[in-house]
Amino acid sequence: MKEDQETEREYPHWNRVYLIVVLYSIAIMVGLWLFSRMYD
């Protein structure tokens, strides 16, 4: 239990990190899709 509490205190920003990664991935996919549409 003690390790779990330390982990939560040490990384309080993981939810934000996951959200940023998801949004970044979506942005890359949209960007690549738009880039490929330019050459259709």
N, C-alpha and C positions, 0 to 999 in steps of 0.2 A: 504493500500500500504506500509506503514511504516513497519508493521510486516513482510511482505513478504521480504523486503530488509534485515531486521535484520536476518531473518531465512536463507537467502542465504549467508550472511556473516558469520553466526554462523556455518553453516554446508556446507562448500565448498567441502567437501570430500565425499558427499553421493554417487556420481556416482562411485567413486572408491570402496566404501563399497559394493554397489550392485554388481559390477563386481567381487569383491573378493568372495562374497557369492555365486554367480552363478558358478564361477570356482571351489570353494570348494565343492559345491554340486555335480558337474560333477565328480570331483576327487573321492568323496566318492562312487558314483554310479559305476564308473569304478572299483574301488578297491573292492567293494562288488561283482561285477560281476566276476572279476578275482578270488576272494576268493571262490566263489561258483563253478567256473570251476575246481578248484583243486580237488573237491570231486565228480566230475561227472565220 
